[in-house]
Amino acid sequence: MEFGVSIFFTDYSISPAELAIAMEERGLGILWVAEHSHIPVPRKTPPPGGGELAKRYYDVMDPFVTLAVAGAVTKKLKLGTGICLVIQRDTIQTAKAVASLDQVSNGRFVFGIGGGWNAEEIESHGTPFATRMLHMREQIEAMKEIWTKSTAEYHGETVNVVPMMTWPKPVQKPYPPIILGGAFPWAARRAVRYGDGWFPNANSGDPEDYIPKFNKMAEEAGRKPLPISLGGAPMDADKLKRLRDLGIMRVSTSVMSEKADQILPILDKWAGLMRQVNG
């Protein structure tokens, strides 16, 4: 089972380079970075779980910039968006950013995507909140054409790409894995429909309940079982072993937007758990 770390990089957190190097030194497999372009004021949409919205949501850096830095100082560490709010991004430019990052990292990019929860933020970018999931699917369908065709074209309800040519193409063929973030059953259905994996959070339900349902969902759609990347995984070896035995491919722990002295001890503990689980 692969072990990873997720973070909101800010101008007051550990740097992308420092964290990436520390992770690779400890044998950790993937770095996930969050995305929010901005937080509108005033804000009406409550954050997941309620309460006050943490400062890191306002301050988080661009994921493609921070992952490029992380990739430049490592050789094996996978680089994941966890998650990229594609509905807030231009389709063609995002396709180029994904392909470019996959090129400069020599095929280490994992494209975690999601539809987001902050209605005001999403609609600031011109995407109606109610139809954001349709828009996201069509964006990804269009990007697949861009990544795999010399001359790409796509016509949907919300996304229109006239015949065009653009390079680079991704190193990974046909394109980097597309991992759908979100809870069961909604995000799971999207993963089965057009993704290469699913990225739920540990607090969004019981894996022993939803993993068999997810696998059955994939089977009924004529697909093989899709890999599951579990976010917010517990710091408990026995629980992690049970998750491994359930078939979860990858787990990650979240670290706060803090400096190295606060984060490195967490990495040490997480790497120790990895060795206990994987032998």
Backbone bond lengths (Angstrom), bond angles and torsions (degrees), N, CA, C in turn:
res aa  C-N    CA-C-N  psi(-1)  N-CA   C-N-CA  omega(-1)  CA-C   N-CA-C  phi
1 M - - - 1.459 - - 1.528 109.20 -
2 E 1.319 115.43 132.93 1.463 120.41 -179.13 1.533 110.01 -83.13
3 F 1.342 115.30 140.07 1.463 121.61 179.75 1.528 109.66 -112.44
4 G 1.321 116.05 134.76 1.454 120.62 -179.48 1.508 112.17 -135.95
5 V 1.319 114.43 -179.74 1.464 122.96 -178.67 1.525 108.09 -136.54
6 S 1.326 116.83 140.94 1.461 121.04 175.06 1.522 109.80 -120.38
7 I 1.335 115.42 148.12 1.464 120.46 -175.08 1.522 110.42 -156.16
8 F 1.336 115.28 154.66 1.453 123.61 165.09 1.531 106.03 -98.48
9 F 1.323 118.94 103.73 1.466 120.26 176.11 1.526 109.69 -73.00
10 T 1.323 115.83 132.79 1.465 122.03 177.10 1.526 108.55 -134.14
11 D 1.342 115.94 178.77 1.462 118.93 178.95 1.531 111.97 -77.73
12 Y 1.334 117.17 -1.57 1.468 119.79 176.78 1.529 112.29 -119.34
13 S 1.327 117.46 4.15 1.472 120.92 178.77 1.525 109.97 -91.79
14 I 1.324 115.71 177.11 1.451 120.74 166.62 1.525 108.26 -54.45
15 S 1.317 118.08 148.54 1.462 120.20 -177.74 1.529 110.26 -79.13
16 P 1.339 117.40 156.20 1.465 119.88 176.64 1.523 112.74 -57.08
17 A 1.318 117.36 -40.22 1.465 120.25 -178.96 1.528 110.80 -65.32
18 E 1.335 116.60 -45.96 1.461 119.94 -176.93 1.522 111.25 -64.50
19 L 1.318 116.97 -43.07 1.465 119.49 -179.78 1.524 110.89 -67.81
20 A 1.316 117.73 -42.87 1.457 120.63 -178.52 1.520 111.18 -61.60
21 I 1.316 117.32 -44.50 1.464 120.88 179.02 1.524 110.46 -62.23
22 A 1.337 116.18 -44.78 1.463 120.42 -179.59 1.525 111.34 -62.55
23 M 1.314 117.44 -38.71 1.463 120.87 178.70 1.518 110.95 -66.45
24 E 1.318 116.97 -45.90 1.463 119.00 -178.68 1.523 111.48 -65.55
25 E 1.326 117.01 -36.91 1.459 119.92 176.81 1.522 111.92 -60.28
26 R 1.315 117.38 -31.41 1.463 122.22 -177.81 1.530 112.78 -93.32
27 G 1.310 117.21 1.90 1.449 120.89 178.09 1.517 115.41 79.58
28 L 1.341 117.26 12.34 1.458 120.43 178.00 1.526 109.27 -73.45
29 G 1.337 115.93 148.65 1.454 119.05 -164.32 1.503 118.46 -96.75
30 I 1.352 118.38 -30.63 1.459 118.65 -173.30 1.527 110.55 -147.82
31 L 1.323 115.45 139.59 1.459 124.08 174.99 1.525 108.31 -107.46
32 W 1.344 115.92 119.92 1.470 121.86 176.71 1.528 109.10 -103.41
33 V 1.326 117.49 133.85 1.466 119.84 177.74 1.528 109.78 -124.20
34 A 1.317 114.18 144.80 1.462 121.61 -175.66 1.529 111.02 -86.50
35 E 1.332 114.75 169.09 1.468 120.21 176.48 1.521 111.30 -142.61
36 H 1.325 115.67 132.73 1.463 124.73 161.60 1.519 106.07 -148.43
37 S 1.318 116.99 124.91 1.459 119.64 -178.15 1.524 111.57 -70.58
38 H 1.340 116.24 -35.38 1.462 122.25 -177.41 1.529 106.86 -172.57
39 I 1.313 116.68 169.71 1.469 122.10 173.23 1.525 107.17 -124.67
40 P 1.343 117.64 114.08 1.465 119.77 -179.09 1.529 112.28 -63.55
41 V 1.312 115.70 151.02 1.466 123.09 177.08 1.525 107.66 -128.36
42 P 1.359 119.57 126.65 1.467 125.64 -2.50 1.530 110.71 -74.10
43 R 1.315 115.38 160.29 1.455 122.14 -178.26 1.524 109.23 -114.76
44 K 1.335 115.31 129.66 1.460 120.46 -178.64 1.525 112.74 -101.95
45 T 1.333 117.55 -32.02 1.467 120.88 -175.00 1.519 110.57 -74.69
46 P 1.337 118.75 123.08 1.469 120.02 178.22 1.518 110.74 -71.42
47 P 1.331 118.23 149.53 1.460 120.57 178.21 1.517 111.05 -72.22
48 P 1.330 117.66 160.84 1.472 120.10 175.87 1.520 110.22 -56.43
49 G 1.311 116.48 128.95 1.453 120.92 -179.10 1.512 114.37 87.51
50 G 1.349 116.98 -6.19 1.458 120.48 178.91 1.516 113.21 78.30
51 G 1.313 116.11 -171.01 1.453 121.37 179.27 1.514 112.52 79.69
52 E 1.329 115.16 -168.54 1.457 120.94 179.94 1.530 110.33 -79.09
53 L 1.313 115.69 146.94 1.458 120.44 177.52 1.525 109.12 -78.92
54 A 1.332 116.39 125.60 1.465 121.01 -176.47 1.524 111.29 -64.66
55 K 1.313 115.63 150.42 1.455 121.88 -176.54 1.524 112.75 -59.08
56 R 1.339 116.91 -31.69 1.459 119.73 -176.54 1.526 111.89 -62.15
57 Y 1.328 118.67 -24.98 1.455 121.12 178.20 1.525 111.64 -65.12
58 Y 1.317 116.78 -34.24 1.460 121.66 178.19 1.527 111.38 -76.73
59 D 1.333 116.45 -26.43 1.461 121.60 -165.49 1.524 115.05 -106.37
60 V 1.333 118.07 -7.38 1.465 121.16 -170.66 1.533 111.68 -62.55
61 M 1.330 115.36 139.56 1.459 121.96 -178.71 1.527 111.39 -80.78
62 D 1.330 116.08 167.73 1.455 121.94 178.91 1.528 110.28 -65.43
63 P 1.334 118.17 130.64 1.467 119.91 -174.01 1.521 114.26 -68.04
64 F 1.319 118.24 -34.96 1.455 119.24 -178.01 1.529 111.45 -70.86
65 V 1.328 116.78 -31.57 1.464 120.27 176.11 1.523 110.56 -68.87
66 T 1.337 116.67 -49.04 1.465 118.90 -176.75 1.526 111.86 -67.86
67 L 1.322 117.64 -36.03 1.464 119.59 178.85 1.527 111.51 -70.56
68 A 1.317 117.63 -32.27 1.464 119.90 175.77 1.521 110.86 -63.42
69 V 1.336 116.02 -40.39 1.467 120.20 176.72 1.526 110.15 -64.25
70 A 1.332 116.28 -46.31 1.469 120.48 179.62 1.522 111.26 -60.70
71 G 1.315 117.10 -39.04 1.452 120.34 179.87 1.511 113.07 -69.22
72 A 1.337 116.32 -30.31 1.461 120.38 -177.39 1.523 112.68 -69.95
73 V 1.330 118.19 -22.90 1.473 120.78 -176.11 1.530 112.28 -108.19
74 T 1.338 116.90 7.68 1.472 120.94 -179.79 1.526 109.45 -132.57
75 K 1.337 115.42 167.60 1.462 120.75 -179.67 1.519 113.14 -120.82
76 K 1.340 117.56 -28.57 1.462 120.68 -174.63 1.525 113.23 -117.94
77 L 1.303 118.22 -25.34 1.461 122.44 -174.29 1.526 110.69 -58.45
78 K 1.339 116.44 128.09 1.455 120.24 174.17 1.524 109.79 -76.90
79 L 1.313 115.34 152.23 1.461 122.40 -172.56 1.523 108.41 -123.04
80 G 1.345 116.94 112.55 1.452 119.66 -174.07 1.516 113.46 -122.57
81 T 1.322 116.44 141.94 1.458 120.68 167.76 1.520 107.27 -85.73
82 G 1.326 115.30 126.37 1.457 118.47 -174.55 1.531 112.24 -136.99
83 I 1.358 117.25 71.11 1.459 125.66 3.38 1.544 110.72 -124.85
84 C 1.350 114.77 164.09 1.458 120.96 174.63 1.526 108.89 -86.17
85 L 1.324 115.85 128.99 1.463 121.04 178.26 1.527 108.15 -88.16
86 V 1.323 115.80 77.97 1.466 120.08 -174.75 1.513 112.01 -61.36
87 I 1.334 117.55 -27.72 1.463 121.23 -179.70 1.520 112.29 -64.55
88 Q 1.325 116.73 -16.36 1.464 121.23 178.01 1.530 111.95 -99.25
89 R 1.320 116.90 5.98 1.461 121.88 -174.59 1.528 110.99 -121.49
90 D 1.316 114.85 153.09 1.453 121.00 172.64 1.532 109.43 -67.38
91 T 1.311 117.28 134.47 1.466 121.67 -174.42 1.522 112.02 -63.70
92 I 1.319 117.61 -48.75 1.465 120.97 -175.51 1.525 110.62 -68.46
93 Q 1.327 117.32 -43.53 1.457 120.40 179.83 1.531 111.14 -64.96
94 T 1.328 116.91 -37.35 1.465 119.77 178.93 1.520 110.64 -68.43
95 A 1.324 117.26 -39.78 1.461 119.93 176.00 1.524 110.75 -58.63
96 K 1.322 117.14 -40.65 1.462 120.72 178.42 1.523 110.89 -68.56
97 A 1.331 118.16 -40.05 1.467 120.89 179.37 1.527 110.65 -63.09
98 V 1.323 117.08 -42.98 1.473 121.38 178.81 1.519 110.13 -61.71
99 A 1.328 116.96 -49.67 1.464 120.71 -178.69 1.527 111.02 -63.81
100 S 1.322 117.21 -38.93 1.464 120.84 -179.51 1.518 111.06 -65.71
101 L 1.345 116.50 -44.88 1.462 119.83 179.43 1.529 110.87 -65.71
102 D 1.319 117.03 -38.05 1.458 119.66 177.61 1.532 110.62 -65.27
103 Q 1.315 116.56 -34.72 1.466 120.47 177.55 1.526 111.75 -68.36
104 V 1.331 117.20 -51.58 1.470 118.96 -174.29 1.523 111.75 -70.60
105 S 1.338 117.69 -20.33 1.467 120.99 177.33 1.520 112.16 -96.00
106 N 1.328 117.08 2.78 1.468 122.18 -178.55 1.526 112.27 58.55
107 G 1.341 114.94 47.18 1.456 120.30 172.34 1.507 115.91 80.85
108 R 1.334 117.69 34.24 1.472 120.19 -177.78 1.520 113.63 -108.62
109 F 1.323 118.67 7.11 1.455 120.26 -174.28 1.525 111.73 -86.37
110 V 1.343 116.12 139.26 1.461 124.07 174.24 1.530 106.75 -121.59
111 F 1.337 116.23 121.46 1.463 121.69 -171.05 1.525 110.13 -94.68
112 G 1.346 115.87 86.29 1.449 121.10 173.97 1.519 109.74 -81.05
113 I 1.333 117.25 129.31 1.462 121.20 -175.87 1.528 110.19 -132.53
114 G 1.326 115.02 160.54 1.450 120.23 176.74 1.519 111.00 -163.70
115 G 1.330 115.10 164.76 1.453 120.49 -176.37 1.508 115.27 -89.79
116 G 1.335 117.76 -8.41 1.461 120.05 175.74 1.509 114.32 79.00
117 W 1.335 115.08 165.27 1.461 121.78 -177.05 1.527 112.86 -123.82
118 N 1.338 117.67 -17.79 1.465 121.24 -172.86 1.529 109.88 -91.08
119 A 1.336 116.16 97.51 1.461 121.05 -173.48 1.523 112.27 -57.80
120 E 1.334 117.24 -41.85 1.470 119.72 -177.26 1.528 111.33 -65.65
121 E 1.333 115.79 -40.80 1.469 120.03 178.91 1.523 110.63 -62.61
122 I 1.335 116.13 -46.47 1.458 121.06 -178.00 1.519 111.01 -63.33
123 E 1.323 116.85 -45.61 1.459 120.07 -175.76 1.521 111.95 -73.12
124 S 1.340 117.75 -18.98 1.468 120.28 172.59 1.524 111.54 -61.85
125 H 1.333 115.78 -23.98 1.464 120.94 -179.67 1.528 112.22 -95.09
126 G 1.328 116.99 5.25 1.452 120.38 175.60 1.508 115.81 89.40
127 T 1.338 117.89 8.90 1.462 121.32 178.16 1.523 109.66 -102.16
128 P 1.317 119.58 118.47 1.466 120.44 176.63 1.526 110.32 -60.50
129 F 1.319 116.27 134.02 1.458 120.97 -176.60 1.532 111.28 -60.50
130 A 1.311 117.29 -38.96 1.466 121.07 -174.00 1.523 112.21 -67.23
131 T 1.331 118.18 -26.68 1.466 120.66 -176.86 1.526 111.79 -112.94
132 R 1.333 117.35 20.49 1.464 119.74 -175.21 1.525 112.70 -66.07
133 M 1.333 117.78 -32.53 1.454 119.63 -178.05 1.533 111.72 -71.92
134 L 1.315 117.25 -37.65 1.463 121.26 172.48 1.527 109.38 -60.77
135 H 1.318 116.02 -45.49 1.464 120.89 -179.23 1.532 110.69 -61.74
136 M 1.335 117.38 -42.78 1.458 120.74 -179.92 1.529 110.92 -62.94
137 R 1.323 117.39 -45.05 1.465 119.42 179.24 1.519 110.93 -60.77
138 E 1.320 117.19 -44.45 1.462 119.38 -179.27 1.525 111.38 -67.57
139 Q 1.328 117.40 -35.40 1.466 119.24 175.10 1.528 111.27 -59.80
140 I 1.331 116.22 -45.84 1.464 119.93 -179.09 1.526 110.81 -66.85
141 E 1.316 117.32 -40.45 1.463 119.63 176.55 1.525 110.91 -60.28
142 A 1.334 116.47 -40.85 1.465 120.39 177.82 1.524 111.00 -66.91
143 M 1.341 117.26 -41.27 1.463 120.28 179.46 1.524 111.22 -62.70
144 K 1.316 117.69 -38.06 1.466 120.58 178.43 1.530 110.26 -60.33
145 E 1.334 116.73 -38.98 1.454 120.15 175.86 1.532 110.64 -63.94
146 I 1.326 116.33 -43.79 1.461 121.32 -178.65 1.522 111.27 -63.77
147 W 1.337 116.57 -40.92 1.469 120.92 -177.86 1.520 113.28 -71.95
148 T 1.317 117.60 -26.54 1.468 119.90 -169.43 1.522 114.22 -112.63
149 K 1.320 118.62 -10.83 1.463 121.20 -176.14 1.530 110.82 -114.91
150 S 1.322 115.12 143.15 1.464 119.43 173.56 1.528 109.95 -65.72
151 T 1.328 115.57 -46.53 1.463 121.03 172.36 1.521 107.01 -115.31
152 A 1.326 116.20 114.96 1.465 121.47 -174.83 1.524 110.35 -103.56
153 E 1.343 114.35 150.26 1.463 121.19 178.44 1.517 107.92 -155.17
154 Y 1.364 116.76 141.87 1.459 119.93 178.52 1.522 108.85 -154.26
155 H 1.330 116.09 137.50 1.459 120.99 179.00 1.524 109.13 -136.26
156 G 1.334 116.27 109.44 1.458 121.52 178.37 1.511 110.89 -122.18
157 E 1.323 115.85 -166.25 1.465 120.18 178.98 1.525 112.03 -74.58
158 T 1.342 116.78 -35.23 1.464 120.40 -176.84 1.521 113.45 -119.55
159 V 1.327 117.78 -14.84 1.466 122.18 -177.91 1.513 109.26 -122.01
160 N 1.317 115.40 131.01 1.455 121.06 179.99 1.523 108.84 -134.05
161 V 1.325 116.17 119.18 1.465 121.71 177.19 1.521 107.56 -120.44
162 V 1.319 115.36 112.30 1.462 119.60 178.53 1.521 108.37 -72.88
163 P 1.339 118.95 161.14 1.465 119.72 -179.53 1.526 111.47 -50.65
164 M 1.341 115.38 128.26 1.461 120.51 -172.32 1.518 110.35 -152.71
165 M 1.332 114.82 162.28 1.457 121.54 176.19 1.520 108.35 -130.15
166 T 1.314 116.64 136.79 1.463 120.71 177.28 1.520 109.78 -157.19
167 W 1.307 116.02 146.75 1.457 124.29 174.79 1.524 107.96 -135.60
168 P 1.337 119.41 162.07 1.468 127.27 8.49 1.517 111.90 -80.49
169 K 1.320 114.73 165.80 1.451 122.23 167.83 1.531 107.26 -95.50
170 P 1.332 118.15 154.94 1.464 120.00 179.67 1.522 112.76 -61.86
171 V 1.338 115.69 153.55 1.463 121.29 172.14 1.521 109.90 -67.23
172 Q 1.330 116.89 -45.92 1.469 121.41 -179.62 1.527 109.13 -71.79
173 K 1.329 115.73 136.50 1.451 121.09 -177.08 1.520 110.77 -114.01
174 P 1.324 117.22 133.91 1.463 126.02 4.18 1.526 114.10 -78.88
175 Y 1.354 117.03 -17.22 1.460 122.33 179.40 1.524 107.48 -170.15
176 P 1.329 118.84 167.13 1.475 120.61 178.42 1.530 110.71 -59.46
177 P 1.339 117.42 149.67 1.467 119.68 179.59 1.522 111.39 -59.06
178 I 1.321 115.14 135.51 1.469 122.62 179.88 1.516 107.40 -102.80
179 I 1.327 116.12 115.09 1.459 122.34 -173.58 1.532 108.36 -112.20
180 L 1.311 116.83 119.47 1.468 121.96 -177.26 1.513 111.03 -86.17
181 G 1.329 116.55 118.76 1.450 120.76 178.48 1.514 112.18 -88.46
182 G 1.344 115.97 143.51 1.453 120.17 177.27 1.509 112.66 137.88
183 A 1.324 115.31 176.33 1.462 122.55 -171.02 1.525 112.45 -89.29
184 F 1.336 114.70 165.64 1.467 122.94 173.68 1.529 108.26 -80.26
185 P 1.331 118.52 138.41 1.471 127.47 6.39 1.522 114.34 -99.94
186 W 1.364 117.10 -7.36 1.459 120.14 -168.11 1.527 111.85 -65.56
187 A 1.335 116.82 -56.29 1.464 119.41 179.85 1.520 111.44 -65.77
188 A 1.336 116.54 -32.24 1.464 120.28 177.42 1.524 110.38 -60.87
189 R 1.317 117.12 -41.80 1.469 120.39 178.20 1.520 111.07 -63.17
190 R 1.330 116.31 -40.93 1.462 119.14 179.00 1.530 110.75 -65.81
191 A 1.336 116.18 -38.49 1.463 119.70 178.03 1.523 110.83 -60.71
192 V 1.311 116.38 -43.49 1.462 120.60 -179.86 1.520 110.59 -66.87
193 R 1.320 116.89 -37.85 1.467 119.99 -175.36 1.524 112.38 -70.14
194 Y 1.366 117.58 -45.00 1.470 116.64 -173.94 1.531 114.28 -145.97
195 G 1.336 116.59 14.92 1.453 119.28 -179.59 1.513 113.52 -108.85
196 D 1.322 114.36 177.50 1.467 122.17 177.44 1.523 111.80 -114.14
197 G 1.311 117.10 4.34 1.450 122.36 179.71 1.512 109.56 177.25
198 W 1.344 115.03 171.67 1.465 121.90 -176.03 1.523 108.69 -128.36
199 F 1.342 116.63 143.31 1.465 122.88 -173.84 1.530 109.25 -129.94
200 P 1.353 118.14 76.39 1.466 120.29 174.55 1.527 110.69 -81.19
201 N 1.320 115.82 172.03 1.460 121.49 174.78 1.520 109.07 -108.55
202 A 1.332 115.72 148.77 1.461 120.23 -176.13 1.524 112.96 -60.51
203 N 1.341 117.29 -24.11 1.471 118.92 -178.55 1.523 112.59 -91.71
204 S 1.343 117.20 9.54 1.468 119.61 -175.78 1.527 112.86 -102.12
205 G 1.331 116.90 16.21 1.451 119.90 178.14 1.516 111.63 143.37
206 D 1.318 116.27 179.42 1.459 122.85 -177.53 1.528 109.66 -95.31
207 P 1.346 118.57 114.71 1.466 119.72 -179.91 1.526 113.46 -56.16
208 E 1.339 117.54 -34.45 1.466 119.52 -179.76 1.524 111.05 -63.83
209 D 1.326 116.14 -22.89 1.459 120.64 178.20 1.524 111.21 -88.64
210 Y 1.350 117.26 -46.59 1.458 117.70 -171.04 1.529 115.31 -89.19
211 I 1.324 119.49 -19.64 1.469 118.86 -179.90 1.527 111.93 -64.95
212 P 1.351 119.83 -47.51 1.472 118.22 176.43 1.531 112.27 -60.05
213 K 1.326 116.94 -37.25 1.469 120.35 179.14 1.523 110.69 -66.58
214 F 1.335 115.77 -39.82 1.462 120.18 178.90 1.531 110.71 -64.95
215 N 1.309 116.79 -44.02 1.462 120.54 179.07 1.534 111.61 -63.51
216 K 1.327 115.97 -38.64 1.465 119.63 177.42 1.522 110.34 -66.70
217 M 1.317 116.65 -38.53 1.454 121.84 177.87 1.534 110.47 -59.16
218 A 1.339 115.44 -44.61 1.464 120.23 179.09 1.525 110.84 -65.26
219 E 1.334 115.93 -43.12 1.469 120.40 -179.36 1.519 111.12 -61.21
220 E 1.329 116.26 -43.04 1.463 120.40 -179.37 1.523 111.74 -66.18
221 A 1.338 116.26 -24.37 1.461 120.40 177.69 1.524 111.89 -89.42
222 G 1.342 116.50 3.65 1.450 120.37 178.88 1.517 113.96 80.21
223 R 1.338 116.14 23.07 1.454 120.38 -179.28 1.530 110.02 -115.27
224 K 1.328 115.23 153.37 1.455 120.32 172.99 1.518 108.82 -72.84
225 P 1.356 118.98 162.21 1.470 120.24 176.82 1.524 111.03 -54.81
226 L 1.315 115.77 130.84 1.461 121.31 -178.74 1.521 109.98 -90.66
227 P 1.336 118.09 144.95 1.463 120.36 178.99 1.520 112.25 -65.15
228 I 1.333 115.37 144.29 1.464 122.06 179.83 1.518 108.90 -113.75
229 S 1.333 115.51 129.32 1.462 122.84 173.19 1.521 106.70 -110.44
230 L 1.323 117.46 116.27 1.463 121.61 -175.62 1.516 110.57 -98.70
231 G 1.325 116.53 120.43 1.459 121.05 176.33 1.515 111.41 -88.25
232 G 1.333 116.29 159.55 1.455 121.23 178.28 1.508 113.27 61.19
233 A 1.332 116.89 35.99 1.469 121.24 -175.76 1.528 111.12 -68.49
234 P 1.335 117.48 152.56 1.469 121.09 -175.68 1.528 112.13 -74.09
235 M 1.320 115.71 148.66 1.462 122.48 175.06 1.528 109.08 -86.58
236 D 1.321 116.32 61.91 1.454 122.07 -175.28 1.520 108.23 -146.00
237 A 1.332 117.38 117.29 1.463 121.20 -174.30 1.522 112.29 -60.86
238 D 1.328 117.65 -42.52 1.460 119.85 -178.33 1.525 111.53 -64.48
239 K 1.334 116.42 -42.52 1.464 119.78 178.37 1.530 110.71 -66.27
240 L 1.325 116.31 -38.78 1.465 120.05 178.80 1.527 110.79 -64.81
241 K 1.322 117.31 -38.54 1.469 120.33 177.35 1.526 110.86 -63.51
242 R 1.342 116.69 -38.61 1.462 119.17 177.93 1.528 110.88 -65.68
243 L 1.337 115.79 -38.03 1.465 119.38 176.78 1.530 110.36 -64.17
244 R 1.317 116.20 -41.81 1.468 120.39 176.35 1.519 110.92 -59.22
245 D 1.323 116.34 -45.57 1.462 120.66 -177.49 1.527 112.03 -69.01
246 L 1.335 116.85 -22.90 1.461 120.79 174.81 1.521 111.89 -73.80
247 G 1.328 115.94 -14.99 1.460 119.76 179.30 1.508 114.70 105.42
248 I 1.338 117.73 7.80 1.462 119.46 177.21 1.527 108.78 -69.23
249 M 1.321 115.63 126.95 1.456 121.59 -174.33 1.521 113.04 -79.39
250 R 1.344 115.66 -33.28 1.464 119.79 -169.33 1.522 109.62 -146.98
251 V 1.326 116.84 139.53 1.463 121.82 175.18 1.518 108.55 -127.74
252 S 1.315 115.62 151.38 1.460 119.67 177.04 1.515 109.69 -139.22
253 T 1.323 114.54 151.95 1.451 121.40 174.69 1.520 108.21 -113.76
254 S 1.326 116.90 147.92 1.459 121.32 -179.94 1.522 109.97 -95.46
255 V 1.324 115.48 135.40 1.463 120.93 173.11 1.522 108.38 -116.07
256 M 1.309 116.25 149.25 1.449 121.22 -177.93 1.533 111.08 -77.46
257 S 1.316 116.12 169.73 1.469 122.24 -179.19 1.528 109.08 -80.95
258 E 1.344 114.36 70.67 1.459 120.94 -175.07 1.519 110.13 -123.76
259 K 1.326 115.61 174.57 1.459 121.50 -179.63 1.532 110.73 -80.01
260 A 1.329 114.11 173.41 1.466 120.94 -174.02 1.519 112.69 -59.25
261 D 1.326 118.14 -36.47 1.464 119.06 -175.66 1.526 111.98 -63.94
262 Q 1.329 117.51 -24.96 1.458 121.32 176.99 1.532 112.08 -89.05
263 I 1.317 117.34 -30.16 1.455 121.38 -172.20 1.523 113.30 -91.02
264 L 1.315 118.39 -38.00 1.464 120.14 -175.25 1.533 113.25 -60.60
265 P 1.345 120.30 -38.85 1.471 118.65 175.56 1.533 112.64 -62.09
266 I 1.328 116.87 -32.52 1.470 119.90 176.68 1.523 109.76 -67.59
267 L 1.330 116.55 -40.71 1.468 119.70 177.12 1.523 110.86 -61.44
268 D 1.328 116.30 -41.12 1.469 119.57 179.45 1.528 110.74 -60.63
269 K 1.330 116.54 -43.99 1.461 120.27 179.44 1.522 110.92 -65.86
270 W 1.308 116.97 -42.08 1.460 122.03 -178.49 1.533 110.60 -65.60
271 A 1.332 116.32 -40.76 1.461 120.32 177.54 1.531 110.79 -66.49
272 G 1.328 117.57 -35.75 1.463 120.70 176.14 1.510 111.86 -64.28
273 L 1.326 116.53 -40.59 1.464 120.31 176.54 1.521 110.86 -65.07
274 M 1.321 116.29 -37.59 1.465 120.21 177.52 1.526 110.96 -58.67
275 R 1.323 116.27 -43.52 1.465 119.89 -179.86 1.530 110.79 -66.84
276 Q 1.343 117.42 -37.69 1.464 119.60 178.16 1.521 111.35 -65.04
277 V 1.311 117.01 -39.09 1.459 121.04 -175.54 1.525 111.04 -77.00
278 N 1.325 116.31 -41.87 1.470 120.37 -173.40 1.526 113.34 -93.65
279 G 1.320 117.24 -12.37 1.454 119.63 177.93 1.526 113.00 80.27
